[in-house]
Amino acid sequence: MTSHAKGDWPPAVEVLNENGASDIVLLCEHASNHIPSEYRGLGLEARELQRHIAWDIGAAGVTRLVSRALDAPAFLGGYSRLLIDVNRPLGAESSIPVRSEATDIPGNIGIDADEKARRAKIMFTPFHEKVAAHLDRRAKAGRPTRLVTIHSFTPVFLGEKRPWHAGVLYAEAREFGEAILSGLRKDPALNAAANEPYVIARDGDYAIPVHGDDRGIPAVLIEIRQDLVSDEDGIQEWADRLVNALPPLNAGTG
């Protein structure tokens, strides 16, 4: 295995404010578009790696600001979702995609089980072990916890325009999700919807089912349309929106 030079092989997870006082725990699985040089961009041109297929544009910036504003712990992924998606179950078709949206990913075509296991060991497993250990410590200490994962989505997907500014996705945490939506909808100009543009499904999501619902932790996934968080002003605006929309503990947490 290639030696893990610090810059080319960053940690699988960047942890911010691990001892923060908030009951909110933030995840940003698609924070980075980093691909180590040995992968040669997975055969893609550099401009392709700036697109949504490689990461969630703006999501990391929003996560950092929300973490700071709430004094909340945050866990950010260190590698591009194209290498292995840490918000997909291992073995799922979308875990190591050979095609993303309408783009083929040459470096993922025909890879063997050893390479899949290597990526899981370096990038996927350490991320989730760190999150799980943090949640275990909180549970042992009797600390209340609500989980919020932050993502962004494309304004157009395979030719279809998406009208929403934001979506709040949930499975079992309906009360928490609807409370956040109510907060966002205080701005009448905002088109915010439940379970759009995706839905939570155990075969296509990881953090919400495993770290949230399976533990009995209220857990939601926030989707922000990426053209709204493509610059610093937009990132700040949406961080402020989320901070203001999150309900106080015990108000919309079930």
Solvent accessible surface area in square Angstrom, and as a share of the most:
residue,aa,sasa,rsa
1,M,153,0.68
2,T,66,0.38
3,S,93,0.60
4,H,83,0.37
5,A,60,0.46
6,K,180,0.76
7,G,64,0.61
8,D,40,0.21
9,W,12,0.04
10,P,34,0.21
11,P,96,0.60
12,A,11,0.08
13,V,17,0.10
14,E,72,0.32
15,V,44,0.25
16,L,42,0.21
17,N,64,0.33
18,E,48,0.22
19,N,141,0.72
20,G,2,0.02
21,A,80,0.62
22,S,18,0.11
23,D,23,0.12
24,I,5,0.03
25,V,0,0.00
26,L,0,0.00
27,L,0,0.00
28,C,0,0.00
29,E,2,0.01
30,H,4,0.02
31,A,11,0.09
32,S,24,0.15
33,N,33,0.17
34,H,52,0.23
35,I,21,0.11
36,P,0,0.00
37,S,82,0.53
38,E,74,0.33
39,Y,29,0.11
40,R,202,0.74
41,G,16,0.15
42,L,2,0.01
43,G,55,0.53
44,L,25,0.13
45,E,105,0.47
46,A,79,0.61
47,R,155,0.56
48,E,26,0.12
49,L,25,0.12
50,Q,107,0.47
51,R,83,0.30
52,H,21,0.09
53,I,2,0.01
54,A,0,0.00
55,W,63,0.22
56,D,3,0.02
57,I,38,0.19
58,G,14,0.14
59,A,1,0.01
60,A,17,0.13
61,G,20,0.19
62,V,0,0.00
63,T,0,0.00
64,R,87,0.32
65,L,38,0.19
66,V,1,0.00
67,S,3,0.02
68,R,178,0.65
69,A,68,0.53
70,L,46,0.23
71,D,62,0.32
72,A,0,0.00
73,P,0,0.00
74,A,0,0.00
75,F,0,0.00
76,L,2,0.01
77,G,6,0.06
78,G,13,0.13
79,Y,13,0.05
80,S,0,0.00
81,R,35,0.13
82,L,1,0.01
83,L,0,0.00
84,I,4,0.02
85,D,5,0.03
86,V,12,0.07
87,N,3,0.01
88,R,47,0.17
89,P,30,0.19
90,L,90,0.45
91,G,79,0.76
92,A,24,0.19
93,E,166,0.74
94,S,47,0.30
95,S,5,0.03
96,I,21,0.10
97,P,17,0.10
98,V,73,0.42
99,R,130,0.47
100,S,20,0.13
101,E,49,0.22
102,A,63,0.49
103,T,22,0.13
104,D,74,0.38
105,I,0,0.00
106,P,65,0.41
107,G,28,0.27
108,N,3,0.02
109,I,104,0.53
110,G,77,0.74
111,I,36,0.18
112,D,89,0.46
113,A,78,0.60
114,D,115,0.59
115,E,35,0.16
116,K,98,0.42
117,A,61,0.47
118,R,38,0.14
119,R,2,0.01
120,A,13,0.10
121,K,146,0.62
122,I,20,0.10
123,M,2,0.01
124,F,9,0.04
125,T,50,0.29
126,P,46,0.29
127,F,0,0.00
128,H,12,0.05
129,E,109,0.49
130,K,82,0.35
131,V,0,0.00
132,A,27,0.21
133,A,39,0.30
134,H,6,0.03
135,L,3,0.02
136,D,74,0.38
137,R,124,0.45
138,R,6,0.02
139,A,71,0.55
140,K,186,0.79
141,A,75,0.58
142,G,63,0.61
143,R,81,0.30
144,P,71,0.45
145,T,19,0.11
146,R,7,0.03
147,L,0,0.00
148,V,3,0.01
149,T,0,0.00
150,I,1,0.00
151,H,6,0.03
152,S,2,0.01
153,F,0,0.00
154,T,12,0.07
155,P,45,0.28
156,V,70,0.40
157,F,66,0.27
158,L,112,0.56
159,G,67,0.64
160,E,126,0.56
161,K,173,0.73
162,R,23,0.08
163,P,80,0.50
164,W,52,0.18
165,H,45,0.20
166,A,0,0.00
167,G,0,0.00
168,V,0,0.00
169,L,2,0.01
170,Y,14,0.05
171,A,50,0.39
172,E,126,0.56
173,A,2,0.02
174,R,154,0.56
175,E,101,0.45
176,F,0,0.00
177,G,0,0.00
178,E,54,0.24
179,A,25,0.20
180,I,0,0.00
181,L,0,0.00
182,S,67,0.43
183,G,16,0.15
184,L,6,0.03
185,R,115,0.42
186,K,168,0.71
187,D,45,0.24
188,P,131,0.82
189,A,81,0.63
190,L,20,0.10
191,N,61,0.31
192,A,7,0.05
193,A,18,0.14
194,A,34,0.26
195,N,40,0.20
196,E,55,0.25
197,P,22,0.14
198,Y,86,0.33
199,V,100,0.58
200,I,25,0.12
201,A,40,0.31
202,R,134,0.49
203,D,114,0.59
204,G,23,0.22
205,D,15,0.08
206,Y,45,0.17
207,A,0,0.00
208,I,1,0.01
209,P,4,0.03
210,V,48,0.28
211,H,5,0.02
212,G,0,0.00
213,D,16,0.08
214,D,87,0.45
215,R,88,0.32
216,G,65,0.62
217,I,23,0.12
218,P,25,0.16
219,A,0,0.00
220,V,0,0.00
221,L,5,0.03
222,I,1,0.01
223,E,9,0.04
224,I,1,0.01
225,R,38,0.14
226,Q,19,0.09
227,D,68,0.35
228,L,48,0.24
229,V,2,0.01
230,S,73,0.47
231,D,84,0.44
232,E,134,0.60
233,D,118,0.61
234,G,9,0.08
235,I,17,0.09
236,Q,82,0.36
237,E,85,0.38
238,W,4,0.01
239,A,2,0.02
240,D,66,0.34
241,R,56,0.20
242,L,4,0.02
243,V,40,0.23
244,N,121,0.62
245,A,4,0.03
246,L,24,0.12
247,P,16,0.10
248,P,101,0.63
249,L,67,0.33
250,N,129,0.66
251,A,49,0.38
252,G,9,0.09
253,T,26,0.15
254,G,52,0.50
